[in-house]
Amino acid sequence: MPALFISTMRTAVPLVAGWLLSLAVQAGLDIDSTTVTGAVTVALALAYYLAFRVLELAGTRLRGTALQNLAGVLLGWARPPAYPSVNDGLPPLTGNSYTSVS
């Protein structure tokens, strides 16, 4: 489930940031049809992404590769993203592991 949250946030944050930047460029709080259209577009894009990511995860957990592949294709890529676990990172540095260059 953490991968779903991470991948959703990686999609939602740029969409919201772009929308907020477009509002900042206008430098006003007038709510016109363009602003409403932008907000609805962001909300629908996030709902679409989240719906198909949940279906993709359900297909993975139920070992239903057809469901997983269909949801993946509708997201633009047939496989879900794979994020490295915390344990796959670099080993921790020790006090004497840094060497200087002369």
C-alpha positions in Angstrom: 0.0 0.0 0.0 2.9 2.5 0.5 3.7 2.3 -3.2 0.2 3.4 -4.0 0.5 6.4 -1.8 3.9 7.3 -3.2 2.9 6.9 -6.8 -0.3 8.9 -6.3 1.5 11.7 -4.6 4.1 11.7 -7.4 1.2 12.4 -9.8 -0.9 14.7 -7.7 1.8 17.0 -6.4 2.9 18.2 -9.9 -0.7 18.6 -11.1 -1.6 20.7 -8.0 1.7 22.7 -8.2 1.1 23.5 -11.9 -2.4 24.6 -11.1 -1.2 26.8 -8.2 1.5 28.3 -10.4 -1.1 29.2 -13.0 -3.1 30.9 -10.3 -0.1 32.8 -9.1 0.6 34.1 -12.6 -2.8 35.5 -12.7 -2.1 37.2 -9.3 -5.8 37.4 -8.5 -8.5 35.5 -6.7 -11.2 35.9 -9.4 -12.8 32.6 -9.8 -13.7 32.4 -13.5 -14.6 29.4 -15.7 -10.9 28.9 -16.6 -9.9 28.5 -13.0 -12.8 26.1 -12.4 -11.9 24.1 -15.5 -8.3 23.8 -14.3 -9.4 22.6 -10.8 -11.8 20.1 -12.3 -9.2 18.8 -14.7 -6.7 18.2 -11.9 -9.4 16.4 -9.8 -10.5 14.2 -12.7 -7.0 13.3 -13.6 -6.2 12.3 -10.1 -9.4 10.3 -9.8 -8.6 8.5 -13.0 -5.1 7.7 -11.9 -6.1 6.5 -8.5 -8.9 4.3 -9.8 -6.7 2.5 -12.2 -3.8 2.2 -9.7 -6.1 0.6 -7.2 -7.3 -1.8 -9.9 -3.7 -2.5 -10.8 -2.8 -3.3 -7.2 -5.9 -5.5 -6.9 -4.8 -7.4 -10.0 -1.3 -7.8 -8.4 -2.7 -9.1 -5.1 -5.3 -11.4 -6.7 -2.7 -12.7 -9.2 -5.0 -11.5 -12.0 -2.5 -10.5 -14.6 -5.2 -9.6 -17.1 -6.7 -7.0 -14.7 -3.2 -5.7 -13.8 -2.1 -5.4 -17.4 -5.4 -3.7 -18.5 -5.2 -1.2 -15.7 -1.5 -0.7 -16.4 -2.1 -0.1 -20.1 -4.8 2.5 -19.3 -2.2 4.3 -17.1 0.3 4.3 -20.0 2.6 1.5 -19.0 1.7 -2.2 -18.5 3.7 -2.7 -15.3 3.3 -0.9 -12.0 6.1 1.2 -10.7 8.7 -0.5 -8.6 10.3 1.6 -5.9 13.4 0.4 -4.1 13.0 -0.5 -0.5 14.9 1.3 2.2 17.1 -1.7 2.7 18.3 -1.6 -1.0 20.1 1.7 -0.5 23.8 2.4 0.1 25.4 1.1 3.2 25.8 3.6 6.0 29.0 5.6 6.2 31.4 4.9 9.0 33.8 7.3 10.6 36.8 6.3 8.5 35.1 5.5 5.2 35.7 9.0 3.7 39.0 9.4 1.9 40.3 12.7 0.8 42.1 13.4 -2.5 45.5 15.0 -2.3 
